[in-house]
Amino acid sequence: MLTTTIGAYPKPDDLPLPDWFRAPGGPDTSEPTEGWTRAMAQLGSDAEAALSRATEQVIRDQVDAGIDIPTDGEVRRENYIHYHCRHLDGFDFERLVDRELRGGAYRARLPAITGPIAAREHFLPAEWRLAQSFTGRPLKVTLPGPMTIVDTTADLHYSDPKRLGADLARALNREVLALAEAGCLHIQVDEPVFARKPEEALDYGMENLERVLHGCPDRVTRTVHMCCGYPDRLDNPDYPKASRDSYSRLAGAVDASPLIDAVSIEDAHRHNDLSLLEAFPATTVIFGVVAVAKSRLEPVEEIRDRLRAALGHIDAGRLIAAPDCGLGLLGRDLARAKLRNMCEAARSL
């Protein structure tokens, strides 16, 4: 059984870049300009070498644990959403707007959208080439989806989330096609807001997601990730999550899309009724079997038992083991331990 990670990995302690996982109020609360420009300026001419070393370290951690399809750990990103926005026209990172997020779970100051969204020069292909040079295993690139970007910025220009999402999708599509041309074989679009807002996802989110993936060749495995949200800290069992029925409401549209090869869903934090897997008769399921918001280390036997139970509902060739989401909250030692146990469980099947 193949294994993968979802995106974020704990940043090395000696990399002085801001990390949204370490924000005082938890993920999603870090001010997007706070410390980022200053930290890059302090690194100066050493910035690229430091980022390269950190990227190599997090990839090595994943490969040593046994991961078949690693990511670059999103080491360069102070925030997995806003990092991409910095590379697009239409965003103002000096004009920050205070907004309530995630149904009132957070407040944050967010970059404003003050003009038409448009792509600029490509940046992800070069990052992929560097990261891929550190491993012989196929490296996955992740990028935020249109609905999730809209939900985590402040629109002062469009006043129409569907139209804004369409322009974002076209800009993201340019990067997806450039990645595919460069040779990247695994591209993942992160749309956690799908799970929290399934009605909007079905109304226009899926359409815009397909705009992101339009023209991406079949040789690329095209994945959508739909987690249910990060907490403000580890071991906070009551943090807001998406509705229990979100995945079942979205499954039909995801499975019917000719542009989506794989869907990444949570199962470790809150188990699903495994009959959900039967709602994806054509789509590979990247199945979350270790929790990213709990400090408890799941035993190999427990992970193996859950994977074995899942195989009663889906073809073995279409199930991939993974963490629920990014590993940034866990710290390096716990992240490595969880990945090792997960990979051992998957190999044992």
Secondary structure, DSSP 8 states (H G I E B T S, - for coil): --BB--S-----TT-----GGG-TT-TT-S-TTTTHHHHHHHHGGGHHHHHHHHHHHHHHHHHHHT-SB-B-TTTT-SSTTHHHHTTEEEEEEEEEEEEEEGGGTEEEEEEEEEEEEEE-S--HHHHHHHHHTT-SS--EEEEE-HHHHHHTSEESS---HHHHHHHHHHHHHHHHHHHHHHT--EEEEE-HHHHH-HHHIIIIIHHHHHHHHTT--TTSEEEEEE-----SSTT-TT-----TTHHHHHHHHHHH-TT--EEEE--SSS---GGGGGG-SSSEEEEEEE-SS------HHHHHHHHHHHTTTS-GGGEEEEESS--TTT-HHHHHHHHHHHHHHHHT-
